[in-house]
Amino acid sequence: MTHEEFEAHVAMLLRDQPRGTTADLTDFAAAYWDGERVRYVFLHEDGQDALDEEFDLTDYRLDQWEANFAVWFAEPRYSLRPELLHWLKAGA
């Protein structure tokens, strides 16, 4: 799967979710729909599941996380995150 195919599929699923929802792709990374495109964010290392910093997925090889993504596509997990709503409002 290419980055473009991956992102298109994630975008399709996220657009149907309420604003402020993340796709919990792995135990260390999530994605969200900002109203225009998919954005990716690392989760904080402290185990509190807080959002940390955004990253560009194209900076990474998809095959590094292929097994994690396959698990997510088989059973997508989402989280409604008030913190993300604050991020989105601040950026608006």
N, C-alpha and C positions, 0 to 999 in steps of 0.2 A: 504494500500500500504506500502510495506517495504522500508527502506532506499535504498536498492539495486535496487528495481524496479523503485523508483522515480528517482534515479540518472541515471539509464540506459535510461529512457525516456527523461530526460533533456539533456543527452549527445547526444542522437540521433538527437534532434532538434538543439542543439548548433553547432554540427559539420557541419551543412549545412549553417551556418551564416558566414559572413566575420570575419576575425581575428580582435579582439578588440571589439567584440559585447558581451553585457551582456543580459541575460534573466532577465528581471525585475520582479522577483517573487512576491515581495510585495513592499510596500512603504518604507521598511527598509532593504531589502535584495535582492541581485542579485546573479546570477551564471554566470560563464564564462568557456569556454573551453580553456585550456592552451596548447593544442596540444597533450596531453596525457590523461587528465582526467578533470572532472568537478571540479571547485573550487567555493567556496561560499564566499561572501564578504558582510559585512554590509555597508549600505549607511550612510553617515555622517548625524548626527542629525540636522545640521544647515539648512536643507531644500534645500541646493544647489544641491542635488543629486550626490555629489561627493563620490567616493569610500572611505571607511574608513578602516576597518581591516578585514582580512580573518577569517573565522571560519570553524570549522568542523561540518557539518550537523549532524553527528552521536552523537554529544554532546547534541542535542536537540530532543525532542519527536516530531515526525511528526504531531501528532494529535493537537499539539499546533497551528500549522499554516495550518492545513488541509483546512480550508475554504479559506484562501488566495491562496493556491496552486490550489484548484479546480477552482477558478476564473481565475488564470493564464493559466491552461491547457485548459479551455474553449476558451480563447482568449489570446494566448501568446503575450507578449509585449517584444520588444527588443530595445536596445539602442546601437548605435555605440559610443564608448567612447575613445577619444584620450588618456586620462589618462591611460586606460587599456593597450593600445598599448605601452606606456612608461614602464609600469610594466612588460609586457611580454618581451620587448627588454632588460630590465635591468636583467631579470632572465635568459636570453639566454646565 
